[in-house]
Amino acid sequence: MRRGLPALVLAALPLLASPASAGTPTTPVPTNELPFTSYAPPQAPADAPGSRVVLALFDAIDRLPVAEEHREGYQRTLYKHWNRGLNAADGCNTRKEVILAEAVEAPLVEAGCKLSGGSWRSAYDNLVVPDAARLDVDHFVPLAEVFDSERTPWSAERREAYANDQGSADTLIAVSAASNRSKSDKDPADWMPADGTYHCAYAATWVATKLRWDLAVDDAEREALLGTAEDCTGTTVTYPPAP
């Protein structure tokens, strides 16, 4: 998946007066501020923002700091979303820009970034979704989990940056609304995608997002990731550290 749909691409999309049908069914795709103790090497250098880090999945998991979760005080409104996106002039907020960027078949765009038609593949449940109204844009690491995992309390600006992050293809993902509601704010110890063929990619993306944003994992989460990694020989984790 790629982020950052250029303004010229959006401008080139034709306008359509009629909205998408809300009743179109989805179609299955064929299946073929707490102290922490880190397990990562203490001498590992900090990753420079803008660089690109590539690690084997086991090595990436070992770089995640481990800490107890701390949910007290969490409110979803602490993470301002959706903002005006990468192009404030295109009429599309971050959510709509992600949906446009991830379309398998591009939708038509009306004034005010109203979407019509198009199709998307929902990776969590391996479905093709032919209606943008049936999509959720998920924070791959849910906002509540981010709050749990902040090693020191983030500023409002950093929380907004995470909530609207299009600097990585991994932070935000368009998926079926049903699969996103099933996931809710669970981490890999409590939830994995229904499509088992996506488990390795899911674990790698989860780890990449936590490393990008310097987030901790708890013990159960780490063990679940390690367990998944046993079946993911050759899987790598790639991420650009957040500014």
Secondary structure, 3 states (H helix, E strand, C coil): CCCCCCHHHHHHCCCCCCCCCCCCCCEECCCCCCCEEECCCCCCCCCCCCCCEEEEHHHHHHCCEEECCCCCCCCHHHCCCCCCCCCCCCCCCHHHHHHHHCCCECCEEECCCEEECCEEEECCCCEEECCHHHEEEEECCCHHHHHHHECCCCCHHHHHHHHCCCCCCCCEEEEEHHHHHHHCCCCCCCCCCCCHHHHHHHHHHHHHHHHHCCECECHHHHHHHHHHHCCCCCCEEEECCCC
